[in-house]
Amino acid sequence: MSVITKPYNMAILITDDCINCAACEPECPNGAIYKHGVEWRFSDKTDLSGMFTSKSGIQSDADDAHEPVSYDFFYIVTDKCTECVGFHDEPQCASVCPVDCCVPDPDHVESRSELEEKSNALHD
């Protein structure tokens, strides 16, 4: 997989090189990282409640459970990932990953202002 470098911003993804060490999960300020096979919710580690429409158009109650993105390794919910914008200077998952499997997702390129808007939406 080729990695796009700055000036682009984008959501982060976890590759199949993940060793399931769980170092990344507690570092995410948006609760966007989940253990393989675990359902996710918009309300996890955010201020969201009630009906919510994500950037990608998912409409659901913030407390509704969604299917896991991966059943094999930790995963990141793109609609909750802000590349730690609004919290840190760099993605914390990537900074703690011992195998460098937290990488920019070229399928979800977003500007810094879009990431800031997403962060603001998740955390009133």
N, C-alpha and C positions, 0 to 999 in steps of 0.2 A: 504494500500500500504506500503510495506517495503521500507525503505530508506537505500541506500548503503552509508556508510560513507567513508571518506578519507582512503587510499591514492588514491582512484579513482577520476577522474574528469569526468564530463559529462555535457551535456546540462541540463538546468533546464526546468521543465514543471510546469504548473499551474494546480492544481487539481480542481475538481468540487466543492471544498469547497470555491472557490473564491466568494467574496461578491461584486465584480465589483466596488471596491472603487477607482481604478485607481492610487493608490499610487506607484505601480511598474513601470508603463509605462514611466514616465519621467526620471526614474533612469537608464534605460538601455542605455549604451553607444553605443550599436550596433543597436538600433532601432528594436530590435527583439520582442518587446512586443506590442500587438495590442488589441484594444477593440473588443469585440465579434461582429462578423458580418462584420468587416472591412477588405477589401482586403489588402494584404501586398505586398511590393516590396523590392528587394535586395538593391535598391538605398536609401531607407529611412534611414537617419542618418548614412550613410556610404559614402565612397569615390568611390563606384562602378559606372561605366557607361559602356555602350555598352554591348556586349555579355559576359556572365559570366556562369561558370559551378561550382555549389556548391559541397561541400564534398559528398553529397548524390547522386550527378549526375544530379541534375536539371539544364538544360540548358535554359537560357532565357536572354533577354535583361534586364539589371538591372532595367529599368523603367517599365517593364511589371507588370501588376497587377496579383496577384495570389489569388485563392479562400481562404476565411478565414478558419483557422484551427478549429475555434469554433464559433458557433452562439449563445452560451449561456453565456460564461464568457470569460474574458481576456485570451489570449493565447500567447505562445512563439513560434517563428519560429526557429526550431532546427538548421537549416542551418545558422542562424545568431547569435545564442547564443554561447558565449565563456566563460560562467561562470564569466564574467567580467575580464578574464585574459587579461593583457595588459593595464588595467585601474585601477582596484581595487584589494584589497587582498581577497575579498569575493564577492559573487553574491549580488548585490545591491537590486535586486527584493526581495530576501529572507530576507534581513536585514530590509526592510521597511514594509513587508507584516504583517498586523495586525492579520491575521488568519493562518499564517504559511502554506499557500497553494502553495508556490513556493519551489519546492523540486527537488532533482536530478532525472533525467530521466534515469532509469536503462536500457532503450532500446537504449540509445545513449551515451555509455561510450566512453570517449576520454581521451587520455593522455594529460598532461599539454602541451607538445610540439605540439600536434595536435591542441589544443585550441589556442596556440600562432600562429600557422600557419594560422588558420582560422581568427583570429583577424587581422593578417598582410594582409591577402587577402582582408578583408573588408575595411581596412584603410591603403591604400598605405603608 
